[in-house]
Amino acid sequence: MSIPIMMITYQSHPNISDNIFDAQMDGAPKVLTYDGTNPMLRRAAMRFNDGEHFGKVPIVKPTSAFFGGAKTDRDEYPFACTLEGGSASRIAHVPYSENRSAGSLMLAFFKRHNLHRGSHFRVQVVGHRRGEVTRPCRVKCNGCASLCR
């Protein structure tokens, strides 16, 4: 079964790429389940799907932009719009403009591939300075083990 691949390039989104790369190297899933845009549904999914991580504080990684006083946003991976997002997400402070740009790319990706609630997609960082993600996912996903390969 083929699923769409959301490619995040290091060259255009270095801080977000770092956050995704670090999360995936720590075992976060590479295949995510789109959950739509209703924030109430996402919050319920986060509480339901964070399993053994329930109640733990997410990892927050400040970037140089945060320390330099630049306007920043909090980027999270797995994304909040997915069932895998939640309290186990890795969070990093990234430049505001970079996060907004990545959000626009995500929305365009979801529309282009006609993703609906329950659709799977893979997230891949391209051209990262540390190479490719080599670690397997930390938890088994619902039916996506074959999609990760």
Secondary structure, 3 states (H helix, E strand, C coil): CCCCEEEEECCCCHHHHHHHHHHHHCCCCCEEEECCCCHHHHHHHHHHHCHHHCCCCCEEECCHHHHCCCCEEEEEECCCCECCCCCCCEEEEEEHHHHHHHHHHHHHHHHHCCCCCCCEEEEEEECCCCCCCCCCCCCCCCCCCCCCC
